[in-house]
Amino acid sequence: MKYDAIVIGGGHNGLTAAAYLARAGRKVLVVERRHVLGGAAVTEEVFPGFRFSVCSYVVSLLRPEIIRDLELPRHGLEILPLDGTFTPMPNGDHLWRVNDHAKTQREISRHSKVDAEAYDEYGKAMVEMARFVKPILNMTPPDPMSLDPRELMKLLFLGRRFRGLADVDRYNQIQLMTMSAADFLDQWFETDVLKATMAASGIIGTFLGVRSPGTAYVLLHHYMGEIDGAFRSWGFARGGTGAISEAIAAAAREAGVEIRTAAPVARIAVKGGRAAGVVLTNGDEMTADMVISSVDPNLTFLRFIDSRELPGEFLDEVRRYKFRGSSGKVNLALDALPDFTCMPGGGPHLRGAISISPGVDYMERAYDQAKYGEFSRRPYMDMVIPTLTDPSVAPPGKHILSCFVQYAPYKLASGTWDDQREAFGDTVIDTIAEYAPNIRDIILHRQVLTPLDLERDFGLTEGNIFQGELTLEQLFFARPVPGWAQYSTPVRNLWMCGSATHPGGGIMGAPGRNCALRILGQKA
């Protein structure tokens, strides 16, 4: 059987692209190497009764256009709000920011009245920056080297939007694109724990520290998340992040998409310089008018395609593309709730994110170890307890603690990740125990994922959760390769739609939607 399009990878971006193409009347096949859909946005029963969001664990960046166009709530998607961020401190104090702005200002005022006043102005400035960037998320990046009037119009659109900003907003935008998260926040705040917790968003998915230039943009990238139109809103998907992928898959199937799991691709068939289908590892060959890859450039161009089919300069750029995975994940099945010394007992402070980020120096020292090929012995961690919001993912009375950890460099200076996996897990438990001493007594099971596991099990080269770093030289019209940032590739009828393309990573879906609309010749 011949298809109009074959999509490689059943993650949320691949499924989104497939759904949009099928809604336009195309006959589409999705092939996924694993037994379950979702890629890194997946829910799996790792231990009996405990259903983990194994990799990605919270949602915010999923574009509202996709939720609306694909009618995802009708297909089972339900987002449960994540209320705030709780940061325990070594001295027994804490910082607890919640979604109630007035309460958060009062909390910050405990630490600094100056910062409480600045927090309101900072929030307004960041919302303006997010509004400026928001339309860019849904556009095909322009080619700045082209003389095509359509490309020049895109550049003119961006220039006019920038010119339309107030002077202070233009200045802030330039700073966000060039400064470190810590330096940017230093201009607004004086409280160390507040700056550290906020700066943490600037290092997610990068092999950079909070004082590294360029991390201020990554902070903005995460600030652009919205739920029901409210910026900087985060939540859980009921049933785990796999429920997002399953909802998109349901919409795709309803539109006529065929989906095959346990169907790993061996190579992309190229005939006469044109993508003509895929060959699976079992030898099955499917033909199509086009192939759309939602996996990263390393897999797509260096593993699935004969190098003779690609220009040498293009391959050089692909090889220069930076992955540099820097994070790991530890998922814990608990018999009870962690009891934090600074705020004993259960309560609403456990229903949001729990951030181990007590100070800027703490965060930078964690990065210092990673620079020399060691996982951080005192790491930054972002933790959530989804069972307090969605009890369905664990047995009655039991809980899940999901721990995102930086830094865990893909390339270790000594030893291997297979040798150091358990030591890494022990470090995470030891770090939590500094703030919640009962943690060791309540662990029933633990799952430790290193960057190597993310690569082997989920197809994320070097374990990078964004399919490549969100650094300035790898953004917009340079993502993934300069001159090839418009979802097309040097192989005719081969397209890219994963997080390695604009606008990047997170459970966003924008790369999949943008690619499909580009193929269909439609505007976002």
LOFI-613196 format. One line per 3 residues: number of its first residue (from 1); their letters; for each residue x, y, z of C-alpha. Coordinates in steps of 0.25 Angstrom, whole numbers, plus 5000, padded with zeros to 4 digits. Layout:
N
NUM	A	X,Y,Z  ... $
//
This chain:
524
1	MKY	5000,5000,5000  5005,5014,4997  5003,5026,5006 $
4	DAI	5003,5041,5003  5012,5042,5016  5019,5034,5026 $
7	VIG	5023,5040,5039  5035,5034,5046  5032,5035,5061 $
10	GGH	5020,5034,5070  5023,5046,5079  5014,5057,5081 $
13	NGL	5020,5065,5069  5019,5054,5059  5005,5051,5063 $
16	TAA	5001,5065,5062  5007,5066,5048  5000,5054,5044 $
19	AYL	4987,5058,5050  4987,5072,5042  4991,5065,5029 $
22	ARA	4980,5055,5030  4970,5065,5033  4974,5071,5020 $
25	GRK	4971,5058,5013  4984,5052,5012  4986,5037,5015 $
28	VLV	4996,5036,5026  5004,5025,5033  5011,5027,5046 $
31	VER	5022,5017,5050  5027,5017,5065  5039,5009,5069 $
34	RHV	5034,5006,5083  5022,4998,5088  5015,5010,5093 $
37	LGG	5012,5024,5087  5017,5037,5092  5032,5038,5091 $
40	AAV	5037,5045,5103  5022,5049,5106  5018,5036,5111 $
43	TEE	5011,5029,5123  5016,5015,5127  5013,5006,5138 $
46	VFP	5027,5004,5142  5023,4997,5155  5010,4990,5158 $
49	GFR	4999,5000,5161  5009,5012,5159  5007,5019,5145 $
52	FSV	5019,5029,5143  5021,5041,5133  5034,5034,5131 $
55	CSY	5041,5046,5124  5033,5059,5122  5024,5061,5134 $
58	VVS	5017,5075,5133  5010,5082,5122  5009,5097,5119 $
61	LLR	5015,5099,5105  5005,5091,5097  4999,5101,5087 $
64	PEI	4985,5105,5089  4983,5105,5074  4986,5090,5074 $
67	IRD	4976,5087,5086  4965,5095,5079  4968,5090,5064 $
70	LEL	4969,5075,5069  4958,5076,5079  4967,5069,5089 $
73	PRH	4958,5071,5101  4947,5062,5094  4958,5052,5092 $
76	GLE	4961,5051,5107  4971,5062,5110  4969,5069,5123 $
79	ILP	4979,5078,5129  4980,5080,5144  4986,5093,5149 $
82	LDG	5000,5092,5156  4999,5102,5167  5012,5109,5169 $
85	TFT	5027,5106,5173  5032,5102,5187  5047,5104,5190 $
88	PMP	5052,5098,5203  5064,5105,5209  5076,5099,5217 $
91	NGD	5074,5109,5228  5060,5103,5231  5053,5115,5223 $
94	HLW	5046,5113,5210  5040,5121,5198  5026,5117,5193 $
97	RVN	5021,5124,5181  5007,5121,5177  4997,5125,5166 $
100	DHA	4991,5135,5175  4999,5147,5171  4995,5155,5184 $
103	KTQ	4999,5143,5193  5012,5141,5185  5016,5156,5187 $
106	REI	5013,5155,5202  5022,5142,5203  5034,5149,5195 $
109	SRH	5032,5161,5204  5036,5152,5216  5050,5151,5209 $
112	SKV	5050,5165,5203  5040,5176,5202  5048,5182,5190 $
115	DAE	5047,5169,5183  5032,5168,5186  5030,5181,5178 $
118	AYD	5039,5178,5167  5032,5164,5165  5020,5171,5160 $
121	EYG	5028,5179,5150  5036,5167,5145  5023,5159,5143 $
124	KAM	5018,5170,5134  5031,5171,5126  5031,5156,5124 $
127	VEM	5017,5156,5119  5020,5167,5109  5032,5159,5104 $
130	ARF	5024,5146,5103  5013,5153,5095  5024,5158,5086 $
133	VKP	5030,5144,5083  5016,5137,5083  5013,5139,5068 $
136	ILN	5027,5135,5065  5025,5121,5070  5015,5118,5059 $
139	MTP	5022,5123,5048  5032,5116,5038  5045,5123,5040 $
142	PDP	5049,5133,5029  5062,5130,5021  5070,5143,5024 $
145	MSL	5079,5140,5012  5067,5139,5002  5063,5150,4993 $
148	DPR	5049,5144,4991  5039,5155,4994  5031,5145,5003 $
151	ELM	5044,5143,5012  5046,5158,5012  5032,5160,5017 $
154	KLL	5034,5151,5029  5047,5159,5033  5039,5172,5031 $
157	FLG	5028,5166,5040  5038,5163,5051  5045,5177,5049 $
160	RRF	5031,5184,5051  5027,5176,5063  5041,5179,5070 $
163	RGL	5039,5194,5066  5025,5194,5072  5030,5190,5085 $
166	ADV	5032,5201,5096  5046,5205,5098  5048,5198,5111 $
169	DRY	5042,5185,5105  5052,5186,5093  5063,5187,5103 $
172	NQI	5058,5175,5111  5056,5167,5098  5071,5169,5095 $
175	QLM	5075,5166,5109  5067,5153,5109  5074,5149,5096 $
178	TMS	5088,5151,5100  5089,5151,5116  5090,5140,5126 $
181	AAD	5078,5136,5134  5085,5140,5147  5090,5154,5141 $
184	FLD	5076,5157,5136  5070,5154,5149  5080,5162,5157 $
187	QWF	5075,5174,5150  5061,5172,5157  5063,5164,5170 $
190	ETD	5072,5163,5182  5067,5150,5189  5077,5139,5186 $
193	VLK	5067,5127,5187  5057,5135,5178  5067,5138,5167 $
196	ATM	5072,5123,5168  5058,5117,5166  5054,5126,5155 $
199	AAS	5068,5125,5148  5066,5110,5148  5056,5111,5136 $
202	GII	5068,5116,5128  5076,5104,5129  5066,5093,5125 $
205	GTF	5071,5085,5114  5084,5092,5112  5098,5089,5116 $
208	LGV	5100,5103,5122  5100,5109,5136  5091,5120,5141 $
211	RSP	5102,5130,5139  5104,5126,5124  5100,5136,5114 $
214	GTA	5088,5131,5106  5081,5125,5117  5072,5137,5119 $
217	YVL	5065,5133,5106  5062,5119,5111  5056,5125,5123 $
220	LHH	5046,5133,5114  5044,5120,5106  5038,5114,5118 $
223	YMG	5031,5126,5122  5023,5125,5109  5015,5114,5114 $
226	EID	5000,5117,5116  4987,5110,5120  4974,5116,5117 $
229	GAF	4982,5129,5112  4989,5131,5125  5004,5132,5123 $
232	RSW	5014,5124,5132  5003,5114,5135  5007,5099,5137 $
235	GFA	4999,5087,5140  4998,5072,5139  4990,5064,5129 $
238	RGG	4981,5054,5136  4986,5041,5134  5001,5046,5132 $
241	TGA	5007,5052,5120  5004,5040,5112  4990,5045,5112 $
244	ISE	4994,5056,5103  5000,5047,5093  4988,5038,5093 $
247	AIA	4978,5050,5091  4986,5054,5079  4987,5040,5074 $
250	AAA	4972,5039,5076  4969,5051,5068  4979,5046,5057 $
253	REA	4972,5032,5056  4958,5039,5055  4964,5047,5043 $
256	GVE	4968,5034,5037  4983,5032,5041  4989,5018,5042 $
259	IRT	4998,5016,5054  5008,5005,5056  5015,5003,5069 $
262	AAP	5027,4993,5071  5031,4997,5056  5046,5003,5057 $
265	VAR	5051,5009,5045  5064,5004,5039  5066,5014,5027 $
268	IAV	5059,5024,5019  5057,5020,5005  5063,5030,4995 $
271	KGG	5061,5029,4980  5066,5039,4970  5069,5049,4981 $
274	RAA	5055,5048,4987  5049,5041,4999  5041,5030,4995 $
277	GVV	5037,5022,5008  5043,5015,5019  5049,5001,5022 $
280	LTN	5047,4995,5036  5057,4987,5043  5049,4974,5040 $
283	GDE	5050,4977,5025  5036,4982,5023  5036,4994,5013 $
286	MTA	5025,5004,5012  5025,5014,5000  5020,5028,5001 $
289	DMV	5020,5042,4993  5027,5048,5005  5034,5044,5018 $
292	ISS	5033,5053,5031  5043,5051,5042  5040,5055,5056 $
295	VDP	5053,5049,5061  5065,5057,5063  5076,5061,5052 $
298	NLT	5086,5051,5057  5076,5039,5055  5070,5045,5042 $
301	FLR	5082,5049,5034  5093,5041,5040  5087,5028,5043 $
304	FID	5074,5026,5034  5080,5032,5021  5092,5028,5013 $
307	SRE	5102,5040,5014  5104,5040,4999  5090,5045,4998 $
310	LPG	5093,5058,5005  5102,5070,5002  5115,5069,5009 $
313	EFL	5113,5083,5015  5100,5080,5021  5105,5067,5027 $
316	DEV	5116,5076,5034  5106,5085,5040  5098,5073,5045 $
319	RRY	5110,5067,5051  5113,5081,5058  5099,5082,5063 $
322	KFR	5100,5082,5079  5092,5072,5087  5100,5071,5100 $
325	GSS	5090,5064,5109  5091,5069,5123  5079,5064,5131 $
328	GKV	5074,5051,5137  5061,5046,5143  5058,5039,5156 $
331	NLA	5044,5034,5158  5040,5029,5172  5028,5021,5177 $
334	LDA	5025,5025,5191  5017,5019,5203  5015,5033,5208 $
337	LPD	5017,5047,5206  5031,5054,5208  5032,5062,5221 $
340	FTC	5040,5075,5219  5047,5080,5231  5044,5095,5227 $
343	MPG	5029,5092,5226  5025,5079,5233  5013,5070,5229 $
346	GGP	5005,5070,5216  4998,5082,5211  4996,5090,5198 $
349	HLR	5011,5093,5197  5013,5079,5192  5003,5081,5181 $
352	GAI	5012,5089,5172  5026,5088,5168  5037,5086,5178 $
355	SIS	5050,5092,5174  5064,5089,5180  5070,5102,5177 $
358	PGV	5074,5109,5190  5084,5119,5183  5090,5124,5171 $
361	DYM	5104,5119,5175  5098,5105,5178  5093,5105,5164 $
364	ERA	5106,5109,5158  5114,5099,5166  5105,5088,5161 $
367	YDQ	5109,5092,5147  5123,5093,5150  5124,5078,5153 $
370	AKY	5117,5075,5140  5127,5083,5132  5137,5073,5136 $
373	GEF	5129,5061,5133  5123,5058,5147  5109,5057,5151 $
376	SRR	5106,5068,5161  5107,5063,5175  5098,5074,5180 $
379	PYM	5089,5075,5168  5077,5085,5164  5064,5077,5164 $
382	DMV	5050,5080,5160  5040,5070,5167  5025,5068,5166 $
385	IPT	5016,5059,5173  5005,5057,5163  4997,5048,5172 $
388	LTD	4992,5059,5180  4985,5065,5168  4982,5052,5160 $
391	PSV	4981,5040,5170  4978,5031,5158  4993,5028,5155 $
394	APP	4996,5021,5168  4989,5011,5177  4980,5017,5188 $
397	GKH	4989,5024,5199  5002,5023,5191  5009,5034,5183 $
400	ILS	5018,5037,5172  5030,5046,5173  5036,5051,5160 $
403	CFV	5050,5057,5160  5056,5064,5148  5071,5066,5151 $
406	QYA	5082,5074,5146  5093,5072,5144  5096,5059,5138 $
409	PYK	5105,5060,5126  5104,5050,5115  5119,5049,5114 $
412	LAS	5126,5044,5127  5140,5047,5130  5142,5033,5136 $
415	GTW	5133,5021,5136  5120,5018,5129  5106,5022,5132 $
418	DDQ	5103,5007,5133  5113,5007,5145  5109,5020,5151 $
421	REA	5093,5019,5150  5091,5015,5164  5101,5025,5170 $
424	FGD	5093,5036,5162  5080,5031,5168  5086,5030,5182 $
427	TVI	5091,5045,5180  5077,5049,5177  5071,5042,5189 $
430	DTI	5082,5048,5198  5079,5062,5193  5064,5061,5196 $
433	AEY	5067,5055,5210  5075,5068,5214  5061,5075,5213 $
436	APN	5051,5063,5215  5059,5053,5224  5047,5043,5224 $
439	IRD	5049,5040,5209  5058,5028,5210  5048,5021,5219 $
442	IIL	5036,5023,5209  5042,5018,5196  5035,5006,5191 $
445	HRQ	5042,5006,5177  5051,5015,5169  5054,5017,5154 $
448	VLT	5067,5024,5150  5068,5029,5136  5082,5035,5131 $
451	PLD	5085,5042,5119  5089,5029,5113  5076,5023,5116 $
454	LER	5068,5034,5110  5077,5032,5097  5075,5017,5097 $
457	DFG	5061,5015,5101  5054,5028,5095  5063,5032,5083 $
460	LTE	5068,5045,5089  5082,5046,5084  5092,5049,5096 $
463	GNI	5079,5049,5105  5076,5063,5101  5061,5065,5104 $
466	FQG	5059,5076,5094  5066,5069,5082  5077,5079,5083 $
469	ELT	5081,5090,5092  5073,5103,5092  5085,5112,5090 $
472	LEQ	5085,5125,5082  5092,5119,5070  5082,5107,5069 $
475	LFF	5069,5116,5069  5059,5121,5059  5065,5121,5045 $
478	ARP	5078,5113,5050  5070,5101,5056  5074,5091,5053 $
481	VPG	5083,5095,5041  5085,5109,5035  5078,5110,5022 $
484	WAQ	5069,5098,5025  5060,5103,5036  5047,5103,5029 $
487	YST	5044,5088,5032  5049,5083,5018  5063,5076,5016 $
490	PVR	5073,5074,5004  5065,5061,5001  5053,5065,4993 $
493	NLW	5040,5061,5000  5047,5058,5013  5042,5068,5024 $
496	MCG	5046,5070,5039  5035,5072,5050  5042,5069,5063 $
499	SAT	5047,5078,5074  5060,5080,5067  5052,5089,5058 $
502	HPG	5047,5103,5061  5042,5106,5072  5049,5096,5079 $
505	GGI	5045,5086,5091  5035,5084,5102  5022,5078,5100 $
508	MGA	5018,5088,5090  5013,5082,5077  5017,5095,5069 $
511	PGR	5028,5088,5061  5018,5077,5056  5007,5087,5053 $
514	NCA	5016,5097,5046  5022,5086,5038  5009,5081,5033 $
517	LRI	5004,5094,5030  5016,5097,5022  5014,5084,5014 $
520	LGQ	5000,5088,5012  5003,5102,5007  4995,5108,5019 $
523	KA	4998,5119,5028  4998,5117,5043 $
//
